[in-house]
């Protein structure tokens, strides 16, 4: 094709001019994109991934394992019927009040989400609640029950978006931000070296 163009009297310079102009435009566009858009997108992706990792997982309890429901609420059952939420030989560890940690034992129970799907509703049958007395830590109080309703708040599968200042990594900074970080680290290095 180049030979045919040259035979027709079209010079190489004239052939390359549109290519060089298009390449220059794309180069400038990509430098701007890689310096401004890509780091911002990487930063937002990093924040979203951290939010997803912090997200409370859908409640999926395993049998014969102490399952973490929230930071202060743990539950264990020897048998869990999937779909119905029925449990057998239930043990619950409740640390919501650090002054009065509770342990709840029940022969059976059911679990389900409330109508707003944020809270966990536990109905326990035939068991006992044990807690240390706040007045005398050497005494253990035990309360027996035939049926006990228990609500664990904010267990639902909600994505909680984080706010505030976040630390940016190398792939999340523009050239100017990288230069500013380099300058601050270099100044700190010089201070440490002098010290």
Protein Blocks (a to p, Z undefined) as FASTA:
>chain_A
ZZmmmmnopafklmmmmmmmmmmmmmmmmmmmmmmmmmmmmmmmmmmmmmmmmpccdddd
dehiacdfblmbccddfbdcehjlpaehiadddfkbmmlccddddfbdcddddfkomacc
dddehiadddddfklmmbccddddfbdcdddehkbccddddedjddddfklccfklmmmm
mmmmmmmmmmmmmZZ
